[in-house]
Amino acid sequence: MKNILFIITFLSFSLITNRIFANRAGTGPTDKLEENASVSYLSSGKTGRYDEIGTMFISPAALSSAIRGRTWSFGFQSAPADFASNFFFLGYAWPTEKHTFFMGIALLNTSGLEKYNAAGEFESEFSTNEVLVGFSHATQILPNLRIGETLKIFYLGYNVAQATIVSADAHLFWNPFSFFQLSFSLTNLFSTPYNLANTQEFLPVHLKLTPGIVLLKNKMILYYTFDSLLPLYADVADPIEHRVGVETFIWKNYLRVSFGYDGENFTSGIASTISQYNLHFGYLPTSVEDRFGLSLTFNLDAIGGGPFGRPKHLPRTDLEEELLTFYKGLEAYNSGKYKEAYDDFDKVLQENPDHKLAKEYRERALLHLRTSKWLDDEQRRLIKLHKDLAKEYEEKENYGEAISEWRMVLKLDPTDSEAQPNIDRIKKLVDKKVKALHAKGLKFYAANDKLNAINAFSEALKLNPEYEPSKKWLVKIKQELTLAERAERERIERLQKAEVYYNRGLSYYGNKSFEEAIQQFELALKFNPDHENAKRYLKLAKEELEAERKGLRGKEASYVLYQKGLKNYRDGQYFRAMQDFRNAIRAYEKNQKAKNMLKKARKKLNAQTAPLLAA
């Protein structure tokens, strides 16, 4: 940190001694290679656009904040002039938790140039090749502060001379607020000498300072760049340039436009990001030529898997989540795992109902499910359980729970022919009651009786948990409650939820689905830790599950326990015999012999203990 402060102090002193607003006398022979590596940077007037890997030569520290995963970048520019000038760029980036690494190569080929002799006579045509290979690294040293460095190797191949140059840059990116960012860079801070005109020279050192301001709720970003040449290696001209740029988000990230002014020319660009692709087209005029640029960034990470998996610390956007889930479903579909595929495509459609491919593949997966025996024994058991519970709830007029159980059936088997018709039938059955309760809730709300309004809407949702109008009003009213009212309402809701889970647990327990019963009793205790019945049945369910796993359930286990009870009965151990007969009945309820012997053992025990009690 001390070194950074020293450099900033030294450069600030250098700037004070410079002539402000002078006309730049000239720049280094490598500037075009660095700046042309990013179409977005040029289209914003050479200001702070950092979403393309090409800007690794301008500021890897700033770029690292925009890189979401391992990413390829391709760039191309061409100038329609008398001579052919083409620029190519290829870059790659990969982030880790605190570091981001970049590598890139840029090539500028110019052909059709004409050579003349001293008398002004044409001699021949020639071409030039300029190549730049760069390696960059950026580190996040604080949550809002990143530093970076770049090592660059240039090869300049001209008709009369060639040169190879190595240089190094330093960068800093500071983002203290969501609406403000600042990029600082020193280009060619270190440089090897080169000789193109029989004179040893060094690349000029650039100081670039670029603040950016976010406006209109992240829909517009304004940039300004302060660019100065510093005389660190030679006595060169050191004027300052001022540039401005703007980027506007017209339609989310799908359509963005940018404009810039670099002190001589106005530039413009249009960009679009669709899934993992980012396309940018720019009109980039200079004082010498009109240039058009095109760049494509491809985020390998969006499809996941393999060596290009997303680093865990990087959050995904909604669009990336959707794409990842779709490709996961596609992979499951191609592997014949049609239930997994159906679930993934269904998840995509819940977030984006207009996703045509997900809709098509979900139907295909469903067709496969309908024509195959994909259900295993456990799924069949659970489907039967949920169907039985749905019927039980409907008999008790607990229609909301009945709908929830049929929904569980659909989740387990989307091809089930009974579930959806039953859901629709129950909704139709309770429709009048639901609407009447909803209207009652609206009247309570109009009378400013919010707690009773909540009760009415809650009752409507108990009958039909999918009734959207009551859902929306319930959310609205809860937001309007005072802190005290909200606390009391939340307490009541916790108790109500605990009771719902407790009753579900009893249903599962009665159907001997002990794992499911345990889950429901635990949820009941989560919302009401003092629910004594939930505690008791949770203990019983765990005992039953343990006994089941140890093989202490079923006809065979019941027979063994019955025989053990008979032995204790014959030995006069009536209390132990009663325990064995009870366990035999718990293992298999239809063991009539155990039931009969339990009665006999109880009579014997009473006869045995009667004299003791009389005394």
C-alpha positions as CSV (number, residue, x, y, z in Angstrom):
1,M,0.0,0.0,0.0
2,K,2.9,2.4,0.8
3,N,4.3,1.8,-2.7
4,I,1.0,2.7,-4.3
5,L,0.7,5.9,-2.3
6,F,4.3,6.8,-3.4
7,I,3.5,6.3,-7.1
8,I,0.3,8.3,-6.9
9,T,2.1,11.2,-5.1
10,F,4.9,11.1,-7.6
11,L,2.6,11.2,-10.6
12,S,0.5,13.9,-9.0
13,F,3.6,16.1,-8.7
14,S,4.5,15.3,-12.4
15,L,1.0,16.4,-13.5
16,I,1.2,19.7,-11.8
17,T,4.3,20.6,-13.8
18,N,2.6,19.7,-17.1
19,R,1.0,22.1,-19.5
20,I,-2.8,21.7,-19.2
21,F,-5.0,21.4,-22.3
22,A,-2.1,21.4,-24.8
23,N,-2.4,19.6,-28.1
24,R,-0.8,16.2,-28.0
25,A,2.3,16.1,-30.2
26,G,2.3,12.4,-30.7
27,T,1.8,9.0,-29.1
28,G,3.6,5.7,-29.0
29,P,3.7,3.3,-31.9
30,T,1.8,0.7,-29.9
31,D,-1.3,2.7,-28.8
32,K,-3.5,1.4,-31.7
33,L,-2.7,-2.2,-30.7
34,E,-3.8,-1.7,-27.1
35,E,-6.9,0.5,-27.7
36,N,-8.3,-1.3,-30.7
37,A,-8.5,-4.6,-28.7
38,S,-12.0,-3.5,-27.4
39,V,-14.8,-2.3,-29.6
40,S,-16.9,-1.2,-26.6
41,Y,-14.0,0.9,-25.3
42,L,-13.6,2.7,-28.6
43,S,-17.3,3.2,-29.2
44,S,-17.5,5.0,-25.8
45,G,-14.9,7.5,-26.9
46,K,-12.0,5.7,-25.3
47,T,-13.5,5.9,-21.9
48,G,-14.4,3.4,-19.2
49,R,-16.2,0.6,-20.9
50,Y,-14.9,-2.6,-19.3
51,D,-17.1,-5.5,-20.3
52,E,-14.9,-6.9,-23.1
53,I,-11.7,-8.9,-22.5
54,G,-10.0,-6.5,-24.9
55,T,-9.9,-3.9,-22.2
56,M,-7.4,-6.1,-20.3
57,F,-4.8,-3.8,-21.9
58,I,-6.6,-0.7,-20.5
59,S,-7.5,-1.9,-17.0
60,P,-7.7,-5.5,-15.9
61,A,-8.5,-4.3,-12.4
62,A,-11.8,-2.8,-13.7
63,L,-12.5,-5.6,-16.1
64,S,-12.2,-8.2,-13.3
65,S,-15.3,-6.7,-11.6
66,A,-17.3,-7.5,-14.8
67,I,-16.0,-11.0,-15.5
68,R,-18.5,-13.6,-14.2
69,G,-16.8,-16.8,-15.4
70,R,-14.3,-18.3,-17.7
71,T,-14.8,-16.3,-20.9
72,W,-13.6,-16.2,-24.5
73,S,-13.5,-13.0,-26.5
74,F,-13.2,-12.5,-30.2
75,G,-12.8,-9.1,-31.9
76,F,-12.5,-7.8,-35.5
77,Q,-12.1,-4.4,-37.0
78,S,-11.8,-3.2,-40.6
79,A,-11.3,0.1,-42.3
80,P,-12.8,0.7,-45.8
81,A,-9.9,2.8,-47.2
82,D,-7.5,2.7,-50.2
83,F,-5.3,0.3,-48.2
84,A,-6.6,-2.7,-46.3
85,S,-6.4,-2.4,-42.6
86,N,-7.6,-5.4,-40.5
87,F,-7.4,-5.9,-36.7
88,F,-8.0,-9.2,-34.9
89,F,-8.1,-10.0,-31.2
90,L,-8.5,-13.2,-29.2
91,G,-8.7,-13.2,-25.4
92,Y,-9.4,-15.6,-22.5
93,A,-10.2,-14.9,-18.9
94,W,-10.6,-17.1,-15.8
95,P,-11.5,-15.9,-12.3
96,T,-10.8,-17.5,-8.9
97,E,-12.2,-16.3,-5.6
98,K,-9.9,-13.3,-5.3
99,H,-7.9,-13.3,-8.5
100,T,-8.7,-12.9,-12.1
101,F,-6.3,-13.9,-14.9
102,F,-6.4,-12.7,-18.6
103,M,-4.4,-13.5,-21.7
104,G,-4.9,-12.1,-25.1
105,I,-3.3,-11.7,-28.5
106,A,-3.9,-8.8,-31.0
107,L,-2.9,-8.6,-34.6
108,L,-3.0,-5.5,-36.9
109,N,-2.3,-6.1,-40.6
110,T,-2.2,-3.3,-43.0
111,S,-1.6,-4.0,-46.7
112,G,-1.7,-2.0,-49.9
113,L,0.7,0.7,-48.6
114,E,2.7,2.4,-51.2
115,K,6.5,3.1,-51.2
116,Y,8.0,6.1,-53.0
117,N,11.5,7.1,-53.6
118,A,13.2,10.5,-52.8
119,A,12.0,11.9,-56.2
120,G,8.4,11.0,-55.4
121,E,8.2,8.1,-57.8
122,F,6.2,5.0,-56.9
123,E,8.4,2.0,-56.2
124,S,6.3,-0.8,-54.7
125,E,3.5,-1.8,-52.4
126,F,4.2,-3.2,-48.9
127,S,2.4,-4.3,-45.8
128,T,3.0,-4.1,-42.1
129,N,2.2,-6.5,-39.2
130,E,1.9,-5.5,-35.6
131,V,1.4,-8.1,-32.9
132,L,0.7,-7.8,-29.2
133,V,0.6,-10.6,-26.7
134,G,-0.5,-9.7,-23.2
135,F,-0.9,-11.3,-19.8
136,S,-2.9,-9.6,-17.0
137,H,-3.8,-10.3,-13.5
138,A,-6.1,-8.5,-11.0
139,T,-6.6,-9.0,-7.3
140,Q,-9.4,-8.0,-5.0
141,I,-7.7,-6.5,-2.0
142,L,-10.9,-5.0,-0.5
143,P,-14.6,-5.6,-1.3
144,N,-14.6,-2.4,-3.4
145,L,-11.0,-2.1,-4.4
146,R,-9.0,-4.1,-7.0
147,I,-5.5,-3.7,-8.3
148,G,-4.0,-5.3,-11.4
149,E,-0.9,-5.5,-13.6
150,T,-0.2,-6.3,-17.2
151,L,2.8,-7.6,-19.0
152,K,2.9,-6.9,-22.8
153,I,5.1,-8.1,-25.6
154,F,5.0,-6.2,-28.9
155,Y,6.3,-7.1,-32.3
156,L,6.4,-4.3,-34.8
157,G,7.1,-5.5,-38.4
158,Y,7.5,-2.6,-40.8
159,N,9.0,-2.4,-44.3
160,V,12.2,-0.8,-43.2
161,A,12.5,-1.9,-39.6
162,Q,11.4,-4.3,-36.9
163,A,11.2,-4.1,-33.2
164,T,10.3,-6.2,-30.2
165,I,9.2,-4.3,-27.0
166,V,8.3,-5.5,-23.5
167,S,6.4,-3.2,-21.2
168,A,4.4,-3.4,-17.9
169,D,1.3,-1.6,-16.7
170,A,-0.2,-1.0,-13.2
171,H,-4.0,-0.5,-12.6
172,L,-6.4,0.3,-9.9
173,F,-10.2,0.1,-9.8
174,W,-12.3,1.6,-6.9
175,N,-16.0,1.2,-6.6
176,P,-16.9,2.8,-3.2
177,F,-20.6,3.3,-4.1
178,S,-23.1,1.6,-6.3
179,F,-23.4,4.8,-8.4
180,F,-19.7,5.7,-8.7
181,Q,-16.6,4.0,-9.9
182,L,-13.0,5.1,-10.6
183,S,-10.4,3.5,-12.8
184,F,-6.7,4.5,-12.6
185,S,-3.9,3.1,-14.8
186,L,-0.3,3.7,-15.6
187,T,0.6,2.3,-19.1
188,N,4.2,1.4,-20.0
189,L,5.4,2.2,-16.5
190,F,8.3,-0.1,-17.4
191,S,9.4,-0.5,-21.0
192,T,12.4,-1.9,-22.9
193,P,14.0,0.4,-25.5
194,Y,13.3,0.1,-29.2
195,N,14.9,1.5,-32.3
196,L,12.9,2.2,-35.4
197,A,14.6,5.4,-36.7
198,N,18.2,4.9,-35.7
199,T,17.4,6.4,-32.3
200,Q,16.8,4.6,-29.1
201,E,13.4,5.3,-27.7
202,F,11.0,4.2,-24.9
203,L,7.3,3.9,-25.1
204,P,5.6,7.0,-23.5
205,V,4.0,6.5,-20.1
206,H,0.3,7.1,-20.0
207,L,-1.6,8.1,-16.9
208,K,-5.4,7.4,-17.3
209,L,-8.0,8.4,-14.8
210,T,-11.6,7.4,-15.6
211,P,-14.5,8.1,-13.2
212,G,-17.9,6.7,-14.0
213,I,-21.4,7.8,-12.7
214,V,-24.5,5.5,-12.8
215,L,-27.8,7.3,-13.5
216,L,-31.5,6.5,-14.0
217,K,-31.5,3.4,-11.8
218,N,-28.6,1.7,-13.6
219,K,-30.0,2.5,-17.1
220,M,-27.3,5.0,-18.0
221,I,-23.6,5.3,-17.2
222,L,-21.5,8.5,-17.9
223,Y,-17.8,8.2,-18.3
224,Y,-14.9,10.8,-18.4
225,T,-11.3,10.0,-19.1
226,F,-8.3,12.1,-18.2
227,D,-5.3,10.9,-20.3
228,S,-1.8,12.3,-19.9
229,L,1.6,11.5,-21.3
230,L,4.3,11.6,-18.6
231,P,8.1,12.3,-19.3
232,L,9.4,9.4,-17.1
233,Y,11.9,8.0,-19.7
234,A,12.5,10.8,-22.2
235,D,11.8,14.5,-22.8
236,V,8.6,14.0,-24.8
237,A,5.6,16.2,-25.1
238,D,3.2,15.7,-22.2
239,P,-0.2,17.2,-23.0
240,I,-3.5,16.1,-21.6
241,E,-6.6,14.7,-23.4
242,H,-10.1,14.8,-22.1
243,R,-12.7,12.3,-23.4
244,V,-16.4,11.6,-22.5
245,G,-18.6,8.6,-23.1
246,V,-22.1,7.4,-22.3
247,E,-23.8,4.0,-22.3
248,T,-27.6,3.6,-22.2
249,F,-29.6,0.4,-21.5
250,I,-32.5,0.6,-23.9
251,W,-34.0,-2.8,-23.2
252,K,-32.4,-4.5,-20.2
253,N,-29.2,-6.1,-21.3
254,Y,-30.7,-7.1,-24.7
255,L,-30.1,-3.7,-26.3
256,R,-27.5,-1.1,-25.3
257,V,-26.2,1.9,-27.1
258,S,-23.0,3.9,-26.5
259,F,-21.6,7.2,-27.7
260,G,-18.3,8.9,-27.2
261,Y,-16.2,11.9,-28.1
262,D,-12.4,11.3,-28.0
263,G,-11.4,14.9,-28.6
264,E,-11.5,14.7,-32.4
265,N,-14.3,12.3,-33.4
266,F,-17.7,11.1,-32.3
267,T,-18.0,7.4,-32.0
268,S,-21.0,5.1,-31.4
269,G,-21.8,1.5,-30.8
270,I,-24.7,-0.9,-30.3
271,A,-24.5,-4.1,-28.1
272,S,-26.7,-7.0,-27.1
273,T,-26.3,-9.7,-24.5
274,I,-28.3,-12.9,-25.0
275,S,-27.7,-15.8,-22.7
276,Q,-23.9,-16.3,-22.6
277,Y,-23.2,-14.3,-25.8
278,N,-22.3,-10.6,-25.8
279,L,-22.2,-9.0,-29.3
280,H,-20.9,-5.4,-29.9
281,F,-20.9,-3.4,-33.1
282,G,-19.1,-0.1,-33.3
283,Y,-18.6,2.8,-35.7
284,L,-15.1,4.1,-34.9
285,P,-14.0,7.0,-37.1
286,T,-10.5,8.5,-36.7
287,S,-8.8,11.5,-38.3
288,V,-7.2,9.0,-40.9
289,E,-9.9,6.5,-41.6
290,D,-13.5,5.3,-40.9
291,R,-13.3,2.0,-39.0
292,F,-16.0,-0.5,-38.1
293,G,-15.6,-3.0,-35.3
294,L,-17.3,-6.2,-34.2
295,S,-16.6,-8.2,-31.0
296,L,-18.1,-11.4,-29.5
297,T,-17.7,-12.5,-25.9
298,F,-18.7,-16.0,-25.1
299,N,-19.1,-17.1,-21.5
300,L,-18.3,-20.9,-21.4
301,D,-19.4,-20.9,-17.8
302,A,-23.1,-20.5,-18.7
303,I,-23.5,-24.2,-19.6
304,G,-21.4,-25.4,-16.6
305,G,-19.7,-28.7,-16.2
306,G,-16.2,-29.9,-17.1
307,P,-13.1,-27.8,-16.4
308,F,-15.1,-24.6,-17.1
309,G,-17.4,-24.8,-14.1
310,R,-18.4,-21.5,-12.4
311,P,-16.3,-20.5,-9.4
312,K,-18.5,-20.9,-6.3
313,H,-18.1,-17.3,-5.1
314,L,-19.7,-15.9,-8.3
315,P,-23.5,-15.5,-8.2
316,R,-25.5,-16.3,-11.3
317,T,-27.9,-13.9,-13.0
318,D,-31.6,-15.0,-13.5
319,L,-30.8,-15.5,-17.2
320,E,-27.8,-17.8,-16.4
321,E,-29.8,-19.8,-13.9
322,E,-32.5,-20.3,-16.5
323,L,-30.0,-21.4,-19.1
324,L,-28.2,-23.7,-16.7
325,T,-31.4,-25.4,-15.6
326,F,-32.4,-25.8,-19.3
327,Y,-29.1,-27.4,-20.3
328,K,-29.3,-29.6,-17.1
329,G,-32.7,-30.8,-18.3
330,L,-31.5,-31.3,-21.8
331,E,-28.6,-33.5,-20.5
332,A,-31.0,-35.5,-18.4
333,Y,-33.4,-35.9,-21.4
334,N,-30.5,-37.1,-23.7
335,S,-29.5,-39.6,-20.9
336,G,-33.0,-41.1,-20.7
337,K,-33.7,-39.6,-17.3
338,Y,-37.1,-38.2,-18.3
339,K,-38.5,-37.4,-14.9
340,E,-35.4,-35.3,-14.0
341,A,-35.7,-33.6,-17.4
342,Y,-39.4,-32.9,-16.9
343,D,-38.7,-31.3,-13.5
344,D,-35.9,-29.1,-14.9
345,F,-37.9,-27.9,-17.9
346,D,-40.9,-27.3,-15.7
347,K,-38.7,-25.2,-13.4
348,V,-37.6,-23.1,-16.4
349,L,-41.2,-22.5,-17.4
350,Q,-42.3,-21.5,-13.9
351,E,-39.8,-18.5,-14.2
352,N,-40.2,-18.0,-18.0
353,P,-43.6,-19.3,-19.4
354,D,-42.6,-18.1,-22.9
355,H,-39.5,-20.4,-23.2
356,K,-40.5,-22.3,-26.3
357,L,-37.7,-24.9,-26.2
358,A,-38.4,-25.8,-22.6
359,K,-42.1,-26.2,-23.4
360,E,-41.4,-28.4,-26.3
361,Y,-38.9,-30.6,-24.4
362,R,-41.2,-30.8,-21.4
363,E,-43.9,-32.3,-23.6
364,R,-41.4,-34.7,-25.1
365,A,-40.3,-35.8,-21.6
366,L,-43.9,-36.2,-20.6
367,L,-44.6,-38.4,-23.6
368,H,-41.7,-40.7,-22.7
369,L,-43.0,-40.9,-19.1
370,R,-46.4,-41.9,-20.3
371,T,-45.1,-44.7,-22.4
372,S,-42.5,-46.1,-19.9
373,K,-42.6,-47.8,-16.5
374,W,-40.4,-45.3,-14.8
375,L,-41.8,-45.3,-11.3
376,D,-40.0,-47.3,-8.7
377,D,-41.5,-49.0,-5.7
378,E,-40.9,-46.1,-3.3
379,Q,-42.5,-43.6,-5.7
380,R,-45.5,-45.8,-6.1
381,R,-45.8,-46.1,-2.3
382,L,-45.6,-42.3,-1.8
383,I,-48.1,-41.7,-4.7
384,K,-50.6,-44.1,-3.1
385,L,-50.0,-42.5,0.3
386,H,-50.7,-39.0,-1.0
387,K,-53.8,-40.1,-2.9
388,D,-55.2,-41.8,0.2
389,L,-54.5,-38.7,2.3
390,A,-56.1,-36.4,-0.3
391,K,-59.3,-38.5,-0.1
392,E,-59.2,-38.5,3.7
393,Y,-58.8,-34.7,3.8
394,E,-61.6,-34.2,1.3
395,E,-63.9,-36.4,3.4
396,K,-63.1,-34.2,6.4
397,E,-63.8,-31.1,4.2
398,N,-60.2,-30.1,4.6
399,Y,-60.1,-29.1,0.9
400,G,-56.8,-27.1,1.0
401,E,-54.8,-30.0,2.3
402,A,-56.5,-32.3,-0.3
403,I,-55.3,-30.0,-3.1
404,S,-51.8,-30.0,-1.6
405,E,-51.8,-33.8,-1.5
406,W,-52.9,-34.0,-5.1
407,R,-50.1,-31.6,-6.0
408,M,-47.6,-33.9,-4.3
409,V,-48.9,-36.7,-6.5
410,L,-48.3,-34.6,-9.6
411,K,-44.8,-33.7,-8.4
412,L,-44.0,-37.5,-8.1
413,D,-45.7,-38.5,-11.3
414,P,-46.6,-35.7,-13.8
415,T,-48.5,-38.3,-15.9
416,D,-51.0,-39.3,-13.2
417,S,-54.4,-39.1,-14.7
418,E,-56.3,-38.6,-11.5
419,A,-54.5,-35.7,-9.9
420,Q,-55.3,-32.6,-12.0
421,P,-58.9,-33.5,-12.6
422,N,-59.4,-33.9,-8.8
423,I,-57.6,-30.5,-8.2
424,D,-59.9,-28.8,-10.7
425,R,-63.0,-30.6,-9.3
426,I,-62.2,-29.5,-5.7
427,K,-61.5,-25.9,-6.7
428,K,-64.9,-25.8,-8.5
429,L,-66.5,-27.4,-5.4
430,V,-65.2,-24.7,-3.0
431,D,-65.3,-21.8,-5.5
432,K,-68.4,-20.2,-4.0
433,K,-67.2,-20.5,-0.4
434,V,-63.7,-19.2,-1.4
435,K,-65.2,-16.1,-3.2
436,A,-67.6,-15.5,-0.3
437,L,-64.7,-15.5,2.2
438,H,-62.6,-13.3,-0.1
439,A,-65.5,-10.8,-0.3
440,K,-65.8,-11.0,3.5
441,G,-62.1,-10.1,3.8
442,L,-62.5,-7.1,1.5
443,K,-65.3,-5.8,3.7
444,F,-63.2,-6.2,6.8
445,Y,-60.4,-4.3,5.1
446,A,-62.7,-1.5,4.0
447,A,-63.8,-1.2,7.6
448,N,-60.1,-1.0,8.7
449,D,-60.4,-4.3,10.5
450,K,-57.1,-5.7,9.2
451,L,-56.8,-8.7,11.6
452,N,-60.2,-10.1,10.7
453,A,-59.5,-9.4,7.0
454,I,-56.4,-11.5,7.3
455,N,-58.4,-14.3,9.0
456,A,-61.0,-14.2,6.1
457,F,-58.3,-14.4,3.4
458,S,-56.5,-17.1,5.3
459,E,-59.7,-19.2,5.5
460,A,-60.2,-18.8,1.8
461,L,-56.7,-20.1,1.2
462,K,-57.3,-23.0,3.5
463,L,-60.0,-24.1,1.1
464,N,-58.0,-23.3,-2.0
465,P,-54.3,-22.5,-1.4
466,E,-53.9,-21.5,-5.0
467,Y,-56.5,-18.7,-5.0
468,E,-54.4,-15.7,-6.2
469,P,-56.6,-12.7,-5.2
470,S,-56.6,-13.8,-1.5
471,K,-52.8,-14.4,-1.7
472,K,-52.2,-10.9,-3.0
473,W,-54.4,-9.2,-0.5
474,L,-52.9,-11.1,2.3
475,V,-49.4,-9.9,1.4
476,K,-50.7,-6.3,1.0
477,I,-52.4,-6.2,4.4
478,K,-49.5,-7.8,6.3
479,Q,-47.2,-5.0,5.0
480,E,-49.6,-2.4,6.4
481,L,-49.7,-3.8,9.9
482,T,-48.1,-2.0,12.8
483,L,-45.1,-3.8,14.5
484,A,-47.3,-5.0,17.4
485,E,-50.0,-6.2,15.1
486,R,-47.5,-7.9,12.9
487,A,-45.8,-9.6,15.8
488,E,-49.2,-10.9,17.1
489,R,-50.2,-12.1,13.7
490,E,-46.9,-13.9,13.2
491,R,-47.4,-15.6,16.6
492,I,-50.8,-16.8,15.6
493,E,-49.6,-18.0,12.2
494,R,-46.8,-19.9,13.7
495,L,-49.3,-21.7,16.0
496,Q,-51.6,-22.4,13.0
497,K,-48.7,-23.7,10.9
498,A,-47.6,-26.0,13.8
499,E,-51.1,-27.4,14.0
500,V,-51.2,-28.0,10.2
501,Y,-47.9,-29.9,10.3
502,Y,-49.0,-31.8,13.4
503,N,-52.2,-33.0,11.7
504,R,-50.3,-34.0,8.6
505,G,-47.8,-35.9,10.8
506,L,-50.7,-37.8,12.4
507,S,-52.0,-38.7,9.0
508,Y,-48.6,-40.1,7.9
509,Y,-48.3,-41.8,11.2
510,G,-51.6,-43.5,10.8
511,N,-50.6,-44.7,7.4
512,K,-47.3,-46.1,8.9
513,S,-45.2,-43.6,6.8
514,F,-42.9,-42.9,9.7
515,E,-40.2,-41.0,7.8
516,E,-42.7,-38.5,6.5
517,A,-44.4,-38.3,9.9
518,I,-41.1,-37.4,11.6
519,Q,-40.5,-34.6,9.1
520,Q,-44.0,-33.1,9.7
521,F,-43.7,-33.4,13.6
522,E,-40.3,-31.7,13.4
523,L,-41.8,-28.9,11.3
524,A,-44.6,-28.6,13.9
525,L,-42.1,-28.2,16.7
526,K,-40.1,-25.7,14.6
527,F,-43.1,-23.3,14.6
528,N,-44.3,-24.3,18.1
529,P,-41.5,-25.8,20.3
530,D,-44.1,-26.3,23.2
531,H,-46.4,-28.6,21.2
532,E,-46.5,-31.6,23.6
533,N,-48.5,-33.9,21.3
534,A,-46.0,-33.3,18.5
535,K,-43.1,-34.2,20.8
536,R,-44.9,-37.4,21.9
537,Y,-45.7,-38.5,18.4
538,L,-42.3,-37.6,17.2
539,K,-40.8,-39.9,19.8
540,L,-43.2,-42.7,18.8
541,A,-42.6,-42.2,15.1
542,K,-38.8,-42.5,15.6
543,E,-39.3,-45.6,17.7
544,E,-41.5,-47.1,15.0
545,L,-39.0,-46.2,12.3
546,E,-36.1,-47.7,14.3
547,A,-38.1,-50.9,14.9
548,E,-39.0,-51.1,11.2
549,R,-35.3,-50.8,10.3
550,K,-34.3,-53.5,12.8
551,G,-36.9,-55.9,11.3
552,L,-39.2,-55.6,14.3
553,R,-42.3,-55.1,12.1
554,G,-44.3,-57.4,9.9
555,K,-45.9,-60.8,10.4
556,E,-42.6,-62.6,11.1
557,A,-41.5,-60.1,13.8
558,S,-45.0,-60.2,15.3
559,Y,-44.8,-64.0,15.5
560,V,-41.4,-63.9,17.3
561,L,-42.7,-61.3,19.8
562,Y,-45.9,-63.4,20.4
563,Q,-43.8,-66.5,21.2
564,K,-41.7,-64.4,23.6
565,G,-44.9,-63.2,25.3
566,L,-46.2,-66.8,25.6
567,K,-43.0,-67.9,27.4
568,N,-43.3,-65.0,29.9
569,Y,-47.0,-65.8,30.4
570,R,-46.3,-69.4,31.2
571,D,-43.5,-68.3,33.6
572,G,-46.0,-66.1,35.4
573,Q,-44.3,-62.9,34.2
574,Y,-47.6,-61.3,33.2
575,F,-46.4,-57.7,33.0
576,R,-43.6,-58.6,30.6
577,A,-45.9,-60.8,28.7
578,M,-48.3,-57.9,28.2
579,Q,-45.4,-55.7,26.8
580,D,-44.5,-58.5,24.4
581,F,-48.1,-58.9,23.2
582,R,-48.5,-55.2,22.7
583,N,-45.2,-55.1,20.7
584,A,-46.5,-58.1,18.6
585,I,-49.7,-56.1,17.8
586,R,-47.7,-53.0,16.9
587,A,-45.6,-55.1,14.6
588,Y,-48.7,-56.6,12.9
589,E,-52.1,-55.2,13.8
590,K,-54.0,-58.3,12.5
591,N,-52.3,-60.6,15.0
592,Q,-55.5,-61.7,16.7
593,K,-53.8,-64.3,18.9
594,A,-51.7,-61.6,20.5
595,K,-54.8,-59.5,21.1
596,N,-56.5,-62.4,22.9
597,M,-53.4,-63.2,25.0
598,L,-53.0,-59.6,25.9
599,K,-56.5,-59.7,27.5
600,K,-55.7,-62.9,29.4
601,A,-52.3,-61.6,30.6
602,R,-54.1,-58.4,31.8
603,K,-56.6,-60.5,33.8
604,K,-53.8,-62.6,35.3
605,L,-51.9,-59.5,36.3
606,N,-54.9,-58.0,37.9
607,A,-55.6,-61.2,39.9
608,Q,-51.9,-61.3,40.9
609,T,-51.8,-57.7,42.1
610,A,-55.3,-57.6,43.7
611,P,-54.3,-59.0,47.2
612,L,-51.4,-56.5,47.3
613,L,-53.7,-53.6,46.5
614,A,-56.3,-54.8,49.1
615,A,-53.7,-54.9,51.8
